[in-house]
Amino acid sequence: MFYGSFKPRRRTPPRRLDDSSFHSLDWYSAHLLAVAIGILLLNVADAFLTLLLLQGGGAAEVNPLMAVLINHSVAVFAALKIAATSVCIILMVILARYRFMRLLRVEWVLYGVLAAYVSLIGYEVWMLKGTLLPRIL
């Protein structure tokens, strides 16, 4: 009758994999939600720490597109950064069972992105300690 979030239709790929080159699922693992939310939260933290570091004069934006957006408008920078990351994460979750370059499952690429964001936030906090804290104290 009604199919959706509580009564998914398809939890596994179709049995006849040769009939379709793309098969989407209605039901995804809960750990993919946790990874996706973690990446998005770390993305917001990255934007905030980047703005703090730029305001303190201890860093420069390396990405040329984001540097132009920051100089134009901070709100546009934050909105575009979060929107672009969100769209990419949604696509990666949809394609989580596929293999990237026929070698690595996209699910593992999501874990790699999460680990990269964790290390980036750690590096930004380390930079923040070296630039802004001595000025405050």
VMD Tcl script that draws the C-alpha trace (Angstrom):
set ca {
  {0.00 0.00 0.00}
  {2.19 2.86 1.24}
  {5.91 2.56 0.79}
  {8.52 4.88 2.18}
  {10.70 5.40 5.21}
  {9.04 2.89 7.54}
  {8.19 0.31 4.90}
  {10.94 0.39 2.27}
  {10.50 -1.49 -0.95}
  {14.06 -2.22 -1.85}
  {16.82 -2.90 0.66}
  {19.15 -4.78 -1.68}
  {20.06 -4.41 -5.35}
  {17.85 -6.22 -7.85}
  {18.55 -9.90 -8.48}
  {19.12 -9.34 -12.18}
  {22.05 -6.96 -12.07}
  {22.62 -7.23 -15.82}
  {19.24 -5.64 -16.57}
  {20.13 -2.31 -15.07}
  {23.35 -0.38 -14.83}
  {22.06 1.81 -11.99}
  {20.04 0.50 -9.10}
  {19.05 2.72 -6.24}
  {17.90 1.62 -2.84}
  {15.10 2.91 -0.64}
  {16.83 1.91 2.56}
  {20.37 2.89 3.55}
  {22.46 1.84 6.53}
  {22.25 4.00 9.63}
  {26.04 4.42 9.76}
  {25.89 6.31 6.45}
  {23.59 8.84 8.09}
  {26.03 9.24 10.97}
  {28.97 9.72 8.60}
  {27.02 12.21 6.46}
  {25.92 14.26 9.48}
  {29.46 14.17 10.86}
  {30.88 15.49 7.59}
  {28.30 18.27 7.43}
  {28.93 19.33 11.04}
  {32.68 19.34 10.47}
  {32.10 21.36 7.29}
  {30.28 24.03 9.32}
  {33.09 23.99 11.90}
  {35.64 24.35 9.09}
  {33.83 27.42 7.72}
  {33.66 28.99 11.19}
  {37.31 28.29 12.00}
  {38.39 29.54 8.58}
  {36.61 32.83 9.19}
  {38.18 33.11 12.65}
  {41.66 32.49 11.27}
  {41.18 34.96 8.45}
  {39.87 37.58 10.83}
  {42.85 37.07 13.14}
  {45.28 37.38 10.25}
  {46.90 34.03 10.91}
  {45.90 32.34 7.67}
  {44.92 32.80 4.04}
  {42.26 30.97 2.04}
  {44.00 28.58 -0.36}
  {40.97 27.77 -2.52}
  {40.73 30.61 -5.08}
  {36.95 30.28 -5.54}
  {36.29 30.41 -1.82}
  {38.73 33.32 -1.42}
  {36.68 35.36 -3.91}
  {33.46 34.40 -2.12}
  {34.83 35.35 1.30}
  {35.91 38.74 -0.01}
  {32.51 39.24 -1.66}
  {30.23 38.12 1.16}
  {30.69 35.89 4.18}
  {27.05 34.76 4.03}
  {27.40 33.70 0.38}
  {30.64 31.89 1.24}
  {29.01 29.95 4.09}
  {25.85 29.15 2.12}
  {27.71 27.95 -0.97}
  {30.22 25.92 1.04}
  {27.50 24.12 2.99}
  {25.26 23.65 -0.05}
  {28.03 22.23 -2.24}
  {29.14 19.82 0.47}
  {25.55 18.76 1.14}
  {24.86 17.95 -2.51}
  {28.09 15.96 -2.80}
  {27.38 14.00 0.38}
  {23.84 13.16 -0.77}
  {25.17 11.87 -4.09}
  {27.86 9.83 -2.34}
  {25.31 8.25 0.01}
  {23.09 7.35 -2.95}
  {26.08 5.74 -4.67}
  {27.53 4.21 -1.50}
  {27.47 0.65 -2.84}
  {29.24 1.51 -6.08}
  {32.98 1.38 -6.59}
  {35.01 4.49 -7.27}
  {37.26 3.80 -10.26}
  {36.33 0.11 -9.85}
  {38.65 -0.13 -6.86}
  {37.15 1.46 -3.79}
  {33.56 1.50 -2.60}
  {32.12 5.00 -2.34}
  {31.19 4.20 1.25}
  {34.90 4.06 2.08}
  {35.45 7.35 0.28}
  {32.90 8.86 2.69}
  {34.94 7.55 5.61}
  {38.04 9.09 4.03}
  {36.31 12.47 3.70}
  {35.28 12.27 7.35}
  {38.85 11.49 8.42}
  {40.18 14.34 6.27}
  {37.76 16.79 7.88}
  {38.75 15.61 11.37}
  {42.43 16.20 10.58}
  {41.63 19.58 8.97}
  {39.72 20.73 12.05}
  {42.62 19.59 14.24}
  {45.05 21.57 12.10}
  {42.85 24.68 12.22}
  {42.55 24.43 16.01}
  {46.35 24.10 16.20}
  {46.71 27.20 14.00}
  {44.14 29.02 16.11}
  {46.12 28.32 19.27}
  {49.24 29.76 17.68}
  {47.68 32.92 16.26}
  {44.74 34.16 18.32}
  {45.39 32.87 21.84}
  {48.69 34.73 22.33}
  {46.93 37.97 21.34}
  {44.12 37.40 23.84}
  {46.40 36.46 26.73}
}
mol new
graphics top color blue
foreach p $ca { graphics top sphere $p radius 0.5 }
foreach p [lrange $ca 0 end-1] q [lrange $ca 1 end] { graphics top cylinder $p $q radius 0.2 }
display resetview
